[in-house]
Amino acid sequence: KAMSIKSILKKTIGAERLSNMKGQVFHIACKAKLGTKALEIDNQYLEEKKLIEFPKYHTFRGYYDLNYLSADKTKFLVHRLPINANNNKDTSCEIGYIDMMTGDFRKVAETHAWCWQQGSRLRWHPVEHNCIIFNDADQDGYCAKIVDVDSGKCVQKIPSPLYDVTPDFGYGLTLNYSRLQ
């Protein structure tokens, strides 16, 4: 007899715990879910999720349209701010990733060009798979930076912020970031 996902979850973790989890399932602004293993239940597989929290930080990925998981599925890009941060004026934001095996955060860089909704437009570089792209603001104004995730070194600075890029990284689209929050 086939069981619904909801029935499997109730049977596995209990109705009360399932009810308590409903509000947390899609709350990605401060939490990242990591798949860790599969459980066999009535010949069906249910992926078990592990909730990663950083109590002293707001941890968020950014806008929904970008893929934050590395090509090898070992790193999940995030922005991280102290819990008392409430605006982007004079507040730098950590750029890094969550190690999908350990759940640990690794800081790679910082940005001064972020907002709560879109982050810094952080993303994996479409061609250089060990590099990330994000927007920043420095003494020259808004820019985009390409940073190697292992060394944390900026390998290229682009003199305009980037909203999006083509899959071959041949073109980028920008907008007036000074008009955003």
PLY file of the C-alpha trace (Angstrom):
ply
format ascii 1.0
element vertex 181
property float x
property float y
property float z
element edge 180
property int vertex1
property int vertex2
end_header
0.00 0.00 0.00
1.42 3.37 -1.03
1.69 5.99 1.69
1.73 9.76 1.24
4.81 11.74 2.24
2.79 13.31 5.08
1.82 9.84 6.38
5.43 8.67 6.21
6.61 11.76 8.10
3.94 11.36 10.79
4.89 7.71 11.22
8.62 8.49 11.28
8.88 11.60 13.42
5.43 11.88 15.01
2.50 14.19 14.34
3.47 16.74 17.02
7.04 17.17 15.76
5.79 17.42 12.18
3.37 20.15 13.23
6.15 22.06 15.01
8.38 21.83 11.92
5.87 23.24 9.42
6.89 26.86 9.97
10.57 26.02 9.69
10.59 23.99 6.49
10.91 26.87 4.05
12.47 29.46 6.34
15.77 29.74 4.50
16.59 33.29 5.59
18.35 32.12 8.74
18.78 28.38 8.32
20.23 25.98 5.76
18.98 22.45 5.36
21.46 19.75 4.48
20.62 16.28 3.13
22.56 13.69 5.07
21.18 10.19 4.43
18.16 8.22 3.27
15.90 5.98 5.35
13.99 3.07 3.83
10.34 3.14 4.89
7.76 0.78 3.35
9.99 0.39 0.25
10.09 4.17 -0.20
12.97 6.49 0.47
12.70 9.60 2.58
15.63 11.96 2.70
16.50 12.97 6.25
17.30 16.67 6.66
19.63 18.16 9.22
18.95 21.72 10.30
22.06 23.88 10.61
21.79 26.96 12.79
24.28 29.64 13.78
22.65 31.19 16.88
24.69 34.43 16.86
24.19 35.07 13.14
21.62 35.74 10.45
22.55 33.22 7.77
20.89 33.59 4.39
21.58 32.75 0.79
20.12 35.65 -1.17
17.61 35.75 -3.99
15.87 32.55 -5.06
16.95 32.69 -8.72
20.56 31.65 -8.15
22.01 28.21 -7.46
24.01 28.26 -4.24
25.14 24.61 -4.28
28.58 23.90 -5.76
28.87 21.69 -8.85
30.28 18.86 -6.72
27.50 19.38 -4.13
29.95 19.84 -1.23
29.50 23.57 -0.55
26.42 25.77 -0.09
27.03 29.53 -0.44
25.65 31.86 2.24
25.82 35.39 3.60
26.34 35.74 7.35
25.72 38.74 9.60
25.80 39.27 13.37
22.32 38.79 14.83
22.12 42.48 15.83
22.67 43.71 12.23
19.57 45.45 10.96
20.69 47.40 7.91
23.43 47.43 5.33
24.80 50.87 6.10
28.27 50.50 7.59
27.73 46.75 8.16
29.98 44.33 6.32
28.56 40.91 5.54
30.57 37.69 5.60
30.57 35.67 2.38
31.25 31.97 2.70
29.88 28.49 2.44
28.51 25.71 4.57
30.43 22.45 4.21
27.72 19.93 3.27
29.45 17.08 5.12
30.21 18.79 8.44
27.72 21.66 8.55
30.56 24.08 9.36
30.70 27.62 8.01
33.86 28.75 6.21
34.34 32.45 5.61
35.79 33.32 2.20
35.40 37.12 1.95
33.34 40.13 3.08
31.06 42.50 1.18
29.80 46.00 1.83
27.15 45.79 -0.92
24.29 43.63 0.30
20.60 43.82 1.07
18.27 41.44 2.88
16.36 40.38 -0.23
19.11 39.82 -2.77
22.19 39.49 -0.64
25.20 40.51 -2.75
24.04 38.50 -5.80
26.46 35.83 -4.57
26.83 32.91 -6.97
29.23 30.29 -8.26
31.27 31.39 -11.25
29.75 29.66 -14.30
33.14 28.74 -15.82
35.72 28.79 -12.99
34.02 26.29 -10.67
36.26 27.00 -7.67
35.41 30.71 -7.77
32.48 32.78 -6.58
31.12 36.11 -7.81
29.56 38.75 -5.57
29.07 42.50 -5.47
31.00 44.78 -3.16
31.56 48.48 -2.51
35.01 49.91 -1.94
36.79 53.26 -2.28
36.14 53.20 -6.05
32.38 52.55 -5.68
30.30 49.49 -6.49
32.07 46.56 -8.14
31.90 42.80 -8.60
34.59 40.51 -7.27
35.62 37.04 -8.32
37.20 35.17 -5.41
38.81 31.73 -5.20
37.01 29.84 -2.40
40.08 27.90 -1.26
42.53 30.79 -0.96
40.06 33.64 -0.35
42.04 35.72 -2.86
40.31 38.10 -5.23
41.31 36.90 -8.70
39.43 39.64 -10.57
37.67 42.90 -9.78
35.06 44.11 -12.27
34.43 47.89 -12.05
30.62 47.48 -12.15
28.34 45.39 -9.94
26.71 42.41 -11.66
23.05 41.47 -11.45
23.40 38.46 -13.74
25.90 36.82 -16.10
25.67 34.55 -19.14
26.55 30.85 -18.75
29.83 31.36 -20.63
30.64 34.48 -18.56
30.90 36.45 -21.79
28.38 39.11 -20.72
27.02 40.57 -17.53
24.02 42.70 -16.70
24.21 45.54 -14.19
21.86 48.12 -12.72
22.09 51.19 -10.51
22.88 49.65 -7.13
23.01 53.04 -5.43
19.20 53.16 -5.75
18.69 49.88 -3.86
18.27 49.79 -0.08
0 1
1 2
2 3
3 4
4 5
5 6
6 7
7 8
8 9
9 10
10 11
11 12
12 13
13 14
14 15
15 16
16 17
17 18
18 19
19 20
20 21
21 22
22 23
23 24
24 25
25 26
26 27
27 28
28 29
29 30
30 31
31 32
32 33
33 34
34 35
35 36
36 37
37 38
38 39
39 40
40 41
41 42
42 43
43 44
44 45
45 46
46 47
47 48
48 49
49 50
50 51
51 52
52 53
53 54
54 55
55 56
56 57
57 58
58 59
59 60
60 61
61 62
62 63
63 64
64 65
65 66
66 67
67 68
68 69
69 70
70 71
71 72
72 73
73 74
74 75
75 76
76 77
77 78
78 79
79 80
80 81
81 82
82 83
83 84
84 85
85 86
86 87
87 88
88 89
89 90
90 91
91 92
92 93
93 94
94 95
95 96
96 97
97 98
98 99
99 100
100 101
101 102
102 103
103 104
104 105
105 106
106 107
107 108
108 109
109 110
110 111
111 112
112 113
113 114
114 115
115 116
116 117
117 118
118 119
119 120
120 121
121 122
122 123
123 124
124 125
125 126
126 127
127 128
128 129
129 130
130 131
131 132
132 133
133 134
134 135
135 136
136 137
137 138
138 139
139 140
140 141
141 142
142 143
143 144
144 145
145 146
146 147
147 148
148 149
149 150
150 151
151 152
152 153
153 154
154 155
155 156
156 157
157 158
158 159
159 160
160 161
161 162
162 163
163 164
164 165
165 166
166 167
167 168
168 169
169 170
170 171
171 172
172 173
173 174
174 175
175 176
176 177
177 178
178 179
179 180
